Amino acid sequence: MNHMIYLDNAATSYHKPKCVLETLAYHTRNSSANAGRGGHDASVRASSLLMEARETAADFFGISDPLRIVFGQNTTMALNLGISGLIQDGDHVVISSMEHNSVSRTVAARENVEYTVVMANEQGYLNPFDVDRAIRTNTALIVINHASNVTGSVQDIRSIGKIAEKHNIPLLVDAAQSAGCIPIDVEQMNISLLAFAGHKCLMGPLGTGGLYVREDIPIRPVLFGGTGSMSESLSMPEFLPDALEAGTVNAPAFAALASGIRFVERHQSEIRQKETYLTQRLLHGLLNLDSVTVYGSPLQQNRVGVVSFTIDGRDPAECSNILNQKNHIAVRAGLHCAALAHQTIGTIQGGTVRASVGFFNKPSDIDALLLAVKHLC
Ligand SMILES: Cc1ncc(COP(=O)(O)O)c(C=O)c1O
């Protein structure tokens, strides 16, 4: 197999730290029992792995009670649990125009729920005052994408959090692209619900994600099934995480996610510095190519390492195929499951080519992409 240059970290972090792979292998071998479903040693071991993972995630996000974290397969599941568990017929929801389909489709699927899409500017940034202005008397939820998977733009969650608090409306933050790349403290930022991916910037395995739900948020179950608790009742338990965590949880994968979070914690400033440097190198190189248009902010401030671009006269899908086949460079083309964001930046026809950097990329990866793009031009 040819050496691949992986620049699709926004989809998932393909290269995982050694500690994550070793933890996953070790616990798959030694702790693959069903957590919370038996009194035997193996089940108890799996339960303590999950508890440890919840504690690690809670510490990382400034969450005081680890039991308020519900584990699930990915950010999509977390967002669905948060949105569908909160809103009811007759409610109004505020979302931004940078949302991923896992938010916009989930909200749009509700027939008797109205929603307002707050427009970001053409670089993908929201004005928090526009969020304030969109609030109605029946607004039951505000959902905001923290860092865009199309433009890399990072929203001012702190200000939006203050607005949500002023109106006493829950704020659900989609941290799929930010958790692990940008510091998040749920209390300081007034975040009521936080949906995060384990498999992206937190460097955990595929199939990991989670939802934090603050103590005062009255959330209803969305998935029904066994929890290993209150089994005599036909209703789901009312306490978290059980209320939202039906079915078997992959304890070895979450143990590995905890390793990933600890890795990110240990290397936090190094990760930020490296990703900033690589993003700057990429932006600078692309901006110097005449027939390339770069979307989002050309500057490094308030952005993550997600860079979208198009080449004059070239179809993004064709570019990504050539980069893959000829240069063995993995990038993504199209709408990146975020049509609203492409409407915002004016690329709804055909989308963009997206390169997204990660901690394990090297400057030479960026240079290889820039050279290949230059040839495509
Ligand atoms: C901003 C954003 N939200 C939600 C998702 C869905 O995340 P997941 O793939 O973990 O379901 C993604 C995926 O890329 C994303 O970029």
The ligand as a Gaussian input file, in Angstrom:
#p B3LYP/6-31G(d) Opt

LIG

0 1
 C      -19.709000      20.157000      13.129000
 C      -20.070000      18.710000      13.146000
 N      -21.141000      18.296000      13.834000
 C      -21.506000      17.012000      13.881000
 C      -20.789000      16.049000      13.207000
 C      -21.199000      14.616000      13.298000
 O      -20.192000      13.969000      14.018000
 P      -20.046000      12.391000      14.076000
 O      -19.312000      12.010000      12.845000
 O      -19.219000      12.173000      15.324000
 O      -21.392000      11.830000      14.166000
 C      -19.669000      16.415000      12.454000
 C      -18.921000      15.412000      11.696000
 O      -17.991000      15.659000      11.026000
 C      -19.296000      17.781000      12.441000
 O      -18.234000      18.192000      11.748000

